[in-house]
Amino acid sequence: MNLLLWITIGFIVIGFVVLASLKKGMESKLAFIKANEESEESPTKAKSIIWWIYSAIAWGIVSMGLIVWSFHNYFG
C-alpha cells in the first residue's frame, strides 16, 4: 500500500481516538456551565469547548482532504 494511505488512516484513527477521549471532559464542562452560569470559570470552560469544536472541524476537513488526496494518488 501507499505510504500516504497509511498516513491518512493513522491520522484519522489517532484523531478520532483523541476527540473521543476528550468528549467526556467537554460534556462535564458543559454541565458545569449549565449549572453555574454566574461562575467566574464559565467563560474559560466555554472557550475550551469552542476550541474543541474548532479542532474537531479542522480534523474533519484535513481528514477529508487526505482521503481525497490519497485516492487521487492511488487511482490517478
TIMI-2910 file (N, C-alpha, C, CB; in pm, 1 decimal, decimal comma, always signed):
<rs>
+----------+----------+----------+----------+----------+----------+----------+----------+----------+----------+----------+----------+------+
!      n_x !      n_y !      n_z !     ca_x !     ca_y !     ca_z !      c_x !      c_y !      c_z !     cb_x !     cb_y !     cb_z ! resn !
+----------+----------+----------+----------+----------+----------+----------+----------+----------+----------+----------+----------+------+
!    +83,2 !   -119,7 !     +0,0 !     +0,0 !     +0,0 !     +0,0 !    +86,8 !   +125,0 !     +0,0 !    -94,2 !     +0,4 !   +121,1 !  Met !
!    +26,6 !   +231,2 !    -38,4 !    +93,9 !   +358,8 !    -47,6 !   +118,5 !   +417,4 !    +92,6 !    +11,5 !   +455,8 !   -133,3 !  Asn !
!   +231,3 !   +484,1 !   +109,9 !   +263,2 !   +546,2 !   +239,2 !   +163,0 !   +654,7 !   +274,2 !   +404,6 !   +604,8 !   +237,2 !  Leu !
!   +118,1 !   +730,5 !   +176,0 !    +20,0 !   +835,8 !   +201,5 !   -110,7 !   +778,3 !   +254,5 !     -6,3 !   +915,9 !    +74,1 !  Leu !
!   -149,9 !   +662,6 !   +205,5 !   -272,0 !   +598,8 !   +255,0 !   -256,2 !   +557,4 !   +400,5 !   -307,7 !   +477,0 !   +169,2 !  Leu !
!   -139,6 !   +506,5 !   +438,2 !   -115,7 !   +470,3 !   +578,2 !   -113,9 !   +593,3 !   +668,5 !    +16,3 !   +394,3 !   +591,4 !  Trp !
!    -55,9 !   +702,1 !   +619,5 !    -55,7 !   +827,0 !   +696,9 !   -198,4 !   +876,0 !   +715,9 !    +29,8 !   +935,8 !   +626,8 !  Ile !
!   -278,9 !   +866,7 !   +611,3 !   -418,3 !   +908,4 !   +618,4 !   -495,3 !   +825,5 !   +719,7 !   -483,9 !   +897,8 !   +481,8 !  Thr !
!   -480,1 !   +695,3 !   +711,8 !   -550,2 !   +606,5 !   +805,8 !   -505,3 !   +632,8 !   +948,6 !   -526,0 !   +459,0 !   +769,5 !  Ile !
!   -375,7 !   +649,1 !   +969,8 !   -324,7 !   +678,1 !  +1103,5 !   -375,2 !   +810,9 !  +1157,2 !   -173,9 !   +678,1 !  +1102,4 !  Gly !
!   -377,2 !   +913,4 !  +1073,3 !   -426,5 !  +1044,7 !  +1114,8 !   -573,2 !  +1037,2 !  +1155,7 !   -408,4 !  +1147,2 !  +1001,9 !  Phe !
!   -652,7 !   +966,4 !  +1077,2 !   -795,1 !   +955,8 !  +1107,6 !   -818,0 !   +878,1 !  +1236,4 !   -869,4 !   +888,9 !   +992,3 !  Ile !
!   -751,3 !   +766,6 !  +1252,4 !   -771,9 !   +682,7 !  +1371,5 !   -722,5 !   +754,2 !  +1497,6 !   -699,1 !   +547,1 !  +1355,3 !  Val !
!   -603,1 !   +809,0 !  +1492,7 !   -548,9 !   +878,2 !  +1610,6 !   -634,0 !   +999,7 !  +1645,0 !   -402,4 !   +921,1 !  +1586,2 !  Ile !
!   -674,5 !  +1075,5 !  +1543,6 !   -759,4 !  +1192,3 !  +1568,2 !   -892,9 !  +1153,9 !  +1628,4 !   -781,9 !  +1268,7 !  +1439,8 !  Gly !
!   -952,9 !  +1046,2 !  +1578,2 !  -1080,3 !  +1001,0 !  +1633,0 !  -1066,3 !   +957,9 !  +1778,2 !  -1135,7 !   +886,4 !  +1550,0 !  Phe !
!   -960,3 !   +887,6 !  +1809,7 !   -937,4 !   +843,3 !  +1947,6 !   -918,4 !   +963,4 !  +2040,7 !   -814,3 !   +750,4 !  +1954,6 !  Val !
!   -842,6 !  +1061,6 !  +1996,3 !   -819,3 !  +1181,0 !  +2078,9 !   -948,6 !  +1257,6 !  +2100,0 !   -713,9 !  +1272,4 !  +2014,2 !  Val !
!  -1024,4 !  +1280,5 !  +1993,4 !  -1150,0 !  +1354,1 !  +2007,6 !  -1250,2 !  +1278,6 !  +2094,6 !  -1210,8 !  +1381,4 !  +1870,4 !  Leu !
!  -1256,8 !  +1147,8 !  +2079,7 !  -1349,0 !  +1068,5 !  +2160,5 !  -1308,0 !  +1069,2 !  +2307,7 !  -1355,1 !   +924,7 !  +2108,2 !  Ala !
!  -1178,2 !  +1068,1 !  +2333,9 !  -1134,1 !  +1068,1 !  +2474,1 !  -1157,4 !  +1203,8 !  +2540,2 !   -985,7 !  +1030,7 !  +2483,2 !  Ser !
!  -1152,8 !  +1310,9 !  +2463,0 !  -1177,1 !  +1443,9 !  +2518,4 !  -1326,1 !  +1477,4 !  +2528,7 !  -1107,5 !  +1547,9 !  +2433,5 !  Leu !
!  -1410,8 !  +1398,6 !  +2464,0 !  -1554,4 !  +1425,6 !  +2462,0 !  -1615,4 !  +1424,4 !  +2600,9 !  -1624,9 !  +1324,4 !  +2375,1 !  Lys !
!  -1577,5 !  +1330,9 !  +2683,5 !  -1634,5 !  +1319,6 !  +2818,9 !  -1601,5 !  +1443,4 !  +2901,8 !  -1581,7 !  +1192,6 !  +2889,9 !  Lys !
!  -1479,6 !  +1493,3 !  +2889,4 !  -1441,0 !  +1614,0 !  +2961,0 !  -1520,3 !  +1735,7 !  +2914,6 !  -1292,9 !  +1639,5 !  +2943,6 !  Gly !
!  -1547,4 !  +1742,2 !  +2785,1 !  -1625,5 !  +1854,3 !  +2732,2 !  -1769,8 !  +1847,2 !  +2780,7 !  -1621,3 !  +1855,3 !  +2578,4 !  Met !
!  -1823,4 !  +1725,7 !  +2792,5 !  -1959,0 !  +1710,9 !  +2844,1 !  -1968,1 !  +1756,1 !  +2989,7 !  -2005,0 !  +1565,9 !  +2831,2 !  Glu !
!  -1867,0 !  +1724,2 !  +3069,8 !  -1869,6 !  +1767,0 !  +3209,7 !  -1851,5 !  +1918,7 !  +3221,5 !  -1760,1 !  +1694,3 !  +3289,6 !  Ser !
!  -1770,2 !  +1977,4 !  +3133,9 !  -1756,1 !  +2123,6 !  +3134,6 !  -1886,4 !  +2191,3 !  +3096,0 !  -1644,5 !  +2167,4 !  +3039,2 !  Lys !
!  -1958,4 !  +2135,2 !  +2999,6 !  -2086,1 !  +2191,0 !  +2958,8 !  -2188,2 !  +2179,4 !  +3071,5 !  -2137,3 !  +2120,8 !  +2832,9 !  Leu !
!  -2187,7 !  +2067,2 !  +3141,8 !  -2279,0 !  +2051,0 !  +3255,8 !  -2246,0 !  +2152,3 !  +3365,3 !  -2271,1 !  +1907,0 !  +3312,0 !  Ala !
!  -2117,9 !  +2178,1 !  +3387,9 !  -2077,6 !  +2278,2 !  +3486,5 !  -2125,9 !  +2416,9 !  +3446,4 !  -1925,4 !  +2278,3 !  +3503,4 !  Phe !
!  -2112,5 !  +2449,4 !  +3318,6 !  -2155,5 !  +2581,0 !  +3270,7 !  -2306,3 !  +2596,5 !  +3286,4 !  -2114,7 !  +2601,4 !  +3123,1 !  Ile !
!  -2381,3 !  +2492,0 !  +3255,0 !  -2527,0 !  +2499,1 !  +3268,6 !  -2568,6 !  +2514,3 !  +3413,9 !  -2592,0 !  +2374,8 !  +3209,0 !  Lys !
!  -2497,6 !  +2446,6 !  +3503,2 !  -2533,5 !  +2451,9 !  +3645,3 !  -2487,8 !  +2581,8 !  +3711,3 !  -2473,1 !  +2333,0 !  +3718,8 !  Ala !
!  -2375,1 !  +2636,6 !  +3669,6 !  -2316,8 !  +2755,6 !  +3731,9 !  -2295,6 !  +2864,6 !  +3627,3 !  -2183,1 !  +2721,1 !  +3801,5 !  Asn !
!  -2403,0 !  +2921,5 !  +3577,7 !  -2391,0 !  +3022,2 !  +3472,3 !  -2322,7 !  +3149,3 !  +3521,0 !  -2527,8 !  +3056,0 !  +3417,4 !  Glu !
!  -2331,3 !  +3178,0 !  +3648,9 !  -2274,5 !  +3300,5 !  +3703,5 !  -2129,6 !  +3283,2 !  +3750,4 !  -2359,6 !  +3348,8 !  +3818,4 !  Glu !
!  -2076,0 !  +3164,6 !  +3738,3 !  -1941,1 !  +3136,4 !  +3787,3 !  -1836,0 !  +3209,7 !  +3704,7 !  -1914,1 !  +2985,8 !  +3784,9 !  Ser !
!  -1722,1 !  +3238,4 !  +3770,9 !  -1611,1 !  +3303,2 !  +3701,8 !  -1539,4 !  +3207,8 !  +3606,0 !  -1512,2 !  +3358,5 !  +3803,2 !  Glu !
!  -1552,9 !  +3077,5 !  +3630,5 !  -1485,6 !  +2978,1 !  +3546,2 !  -1562,2 !  +2947,8 !  +3417,9 !  -1465,4 !  +2850,0 !  +3623,9 !  Glu !
!  -1687,8 !  +2988,6 !  +3409,8 !  -1770,4 !  +2954,3 !  +3293,6 !  -1713,9 !  +3004,9 !  +3160,8 !  -1908,8 !  +3009,7 !  +3312,5 !  Ser !
!  -1668,8 !  +3129,8 !  +3150,3 !  -1613,1 !  +3172,6 !  +3020,2 !  -1488,9 !  +3093,4 !  +2978,2 !  -1578,2 !  +3320,2 !  +3025,7 !  Pro !
!  -1405,6 !  +3056,6 !  +3074,4 !  -1286,0 !  +2978,1 !  +3043,1 !  -1324,5 !  +2839,7 !  +2992,5 !  -1195,1 !  +2966,1 !  +3166,7 !  Thr !
!  -1421,5 !  +2777,8 !  +3059,1 !  -1465,9 !  +2645,2 !  +3016,2 !  -1537,8 !  +2652,8 !  +2882,5 !  -1557,6 !  +2582,3 !  +3121,6 !  Lys !
!  -1611,5 !  +2760,1 !  +2858,5 !  -1680,0 !  +2776,6 !  +2730,6 !  -1579,0 !  +2791,9 !  +2617,4 !  -1774,0 !  +2898,3 !  +2735,0 !  Ala !
!  -1470,5 !  +2865,2 !  +2642,6 !  -1368,0 !  +2881,3 !  +2539,9 !  -1302,7 !  +2747,5 !  +2506,4 !  -1261,9 !  +2982,0 !  +2585,6 !  Lys !
!  -1280,3 !  +2663,6 !  +2606,6 !  -1219,1 !  +2533,1 !  +2578,7 !  -1313,6 !  +2444,4 !  +2497,9 !  -1180,3 !  +2462,9 !  +2709,8 !  Ser !
!  -1443,6 !  +2455,2 !  +2523,1 !  -1540,6 !  +2379,1 !  +2444,1 !  -1541,0 !  +2428,6 !  +2299,5 !  -1682,3 !  +2390,7 !  +2505,5 !  Ile !
!  -1537,0 !  +2560,3 !  +2282,0 !  -1536,0 !  +2616,9 !  +2147,4 !  -1410,0 !  +2574,6 !  +2073,0 !  -1545,8 !  +2770,4 !  +2153,0 !  Ile !
!  -1294,6 !  +2574,1 !  +2139,6 !  -1170,2 !  +2530,4 !  +2074,3 !  -1175,1 !  +2382,3 !  +2040,4 !  -1049,1 !  +2559,3 !  +2164,2 !  Trp !
!  -1242,8 !  +2301,2 !  +2124,4 !  -1257,3 !  +2159,7 !  +2095,6 !  -1341,2 !  +2141,4 !  +1969,0 !  -1321,6 !  +2085,8 !  +2215,3 !  Trp !
!  -1447,0 !  +2221,4 !  +1954,6 !  -1531,0 !  +2214,1 !  +1835,2 !  -1451,1 !  +2256,1 !  +1712,2 !  -1656,4 !  +2303,1 !  +1851,0 !  Ile !
!  -1374,8 !  +2366,3 !  +1723,6 !  -1290,5 !  +2410,5 !  +1611,8 !  -1189,4 !  +2302,9 !  +1572,5 !  -1217,0 !  +2540,2 !  +1648,5 !  Tyr !
!  -1129,6 !  +2238,6 !  +1671,1 !  -1030,3 !  +2135,7 !  +1639,2 !  -1096,1 !  +2013,4 !  +1575,2 !   -953,9 !  +2094,0 !  +1765,8 !  Ser !
!  -1217,7 !  +1980,0 !  +1617,9 !  -1288,4 !  +1867,7 !  +1555,4 !  -1321,5 !  +1899,4 !  +1410,1 !  -1417,3 !  +1834,6 !  +1633,1 !  Ala !
!  -1361,2 !  +2023,6 !  +1383,2 !  -1390,4 !  +2064,4 !  +1246,2 !  -1263,3 !  +2060,2 !  +1161,6 !  -1452,2 !  +2205,8 !  +1243,7 !  Ile !
!  -1154,0 !  +2112,7 !  +1215,7 !  -1027,6 !  +2112,5 !  +1142,4 !   -980,8 !  +1969,9 !  +1114,2 !   -920,1 !  +2188,8 !  +1220,9 !  Ala !
!   -993,6 !  +1881,2 !  +1213,5 !   -955,3 !  +1741,9 !  +1194,8 !  -1039,3 !  +1678,1 !  +1083,7 !   -971,5 !  +1663,3 !  +1326,7 !  Trp !
!  -1169,5 !  +1707,2 !  +1081,6 !  -1256,2 !  +1652,1 !   +978,8 !  -1220,5 !  +1701,3 !   +839,6 !  -1398,9 !  +1686,0 !  +1009,1 !  Gly !
!  -1190,8 !  +1831,0 !   +828,4 !  -1155,4 !  +1887,5 !   +698,0 !  -1023,0 !  +1829,7 !   +648,1 !  -1146,6 !  +2041,3 !   +706,5 !  Ile !
!   -924,4 !  +1823,1 !   +736,3 !   -794,8 !  +1766,7 !   +697,1 !   -809,5 !  +1618,6 !   +661,9 !   -691,0 !  +1784,9 !   +810,7 !  Val !
!   -891,0 !  +1546,0 !   +736,6 !   -912,2 !  +1403,8 !   +706,3 !   -975,0 !  +1386,0 !   +569,3 !  -1000,6 !  +1338,4 !   +813,1 !  Ser !
!  -1076,7 !  +1467,2 !   +538,7 !  -1139,0 !  +1457,3 !   +406,5 !  -1039,4 !  +1491,8 !   +296,1 !  -1261,2 !  +1549,7 !   +397,8 !  Met !
!   -958,5 !  +1593,9 !   +319,2 !   -857,1 !  +1630,3 !   +220,7 !   -755,5 !  +1520,1 !   +199,6 !   -786,6 !  +1756,3 !   +262,9 !  Gly !
!   -712,0 !  +1457,8 !   +308,9 !   -615,7 !  +1347,6 !   +296,3 !   -676,0 !  +1228,5 !   +223,1 !   -566,7 !  +1304,0 !   +434,2 !  Leu !
!   -803,6 !  +1199,9 !   +247,7 !   -869,2 !  +1088,5 !   +179,2 !   -875,8 !  +1115,5 !    +29,2 !  -1011,1 !  +1065,2 !   +236,0 !  Ile !
!   -919,6 !  +1235,3 !     -6,2 !   -928,0 !  +1269,2 !   -148,3 !   -790,0 !  +1264,5 !   -212,6 !   -990,7 !  +1408,4 !   -167,1 !  Val !
!   -691,1 !  +1320,3 !   -145,0 !   -555,6 !  +1323,9 !   -199,5 !   -497,7 !  +1183,4 !   -216,0 !   -465,1 !  +1407,3 !   -109,3 !  Trp !
!   -518,9 !  +1098,7 !   -114,4 !   -462,9 !   +963,3 !   -123,6 !   -532,3 !   +881,5 !   -231,2 !   -474,0 !   +891,8 !    +10,8 !  Ser !
!   -663,6 !   +895,0 !   -247,5 !   -732,7 !   +822,6 !   -354,7 !   -693,9 !   +877,0 !   -491,4 !   -884,5 !   +831,2 !   -336,1 !  Phe !
!   -671,7 !  +1008,0 !   -498,0 !   -628,0 !  +1066,8 !   -624,2 !   -488,9 !  +1012,6 !   -663,8 !   -624,9 !  +1221,6 !   -613,1 !  His !
!   -400,1 !  +1000,8 !   -566,1 !   -267,0 !   +946,0 !   -594,1 !   -270,8 !   +795,9 !   -621,3 !   -173,6 !   +974,3 !   -477,6 !  Asn !
!   -362,1 !   +724,8 !   -552,9 !   -368,7 !   +579,5 !   -565,8 !   -430,3 !   +539,6 !   -700,0 !   -449,8 !   +519,2 !   -450,1 !  Tyr !
!   -538,4 !   +606,9 !   -738,4 !   -609,0 !   +570,4 !   -860,4 !   -572,4 !   +657,4 !   -980,2 !   -756,1 !   +577,9 !   -837,0 !  Phe !
!   -502,0 !   +770,4 !   -952,6 !   -474,9 !   +862,8 !  -1061,3 !   -352,0 !   +839,3 !  -1134,8 !   -471,6 !   +994,2 !  -1013,5 !  Gly !
+----------+----------+----------+----------+----------+----------+----------+----------+----------+----------+----------+----------+------+
</rs>
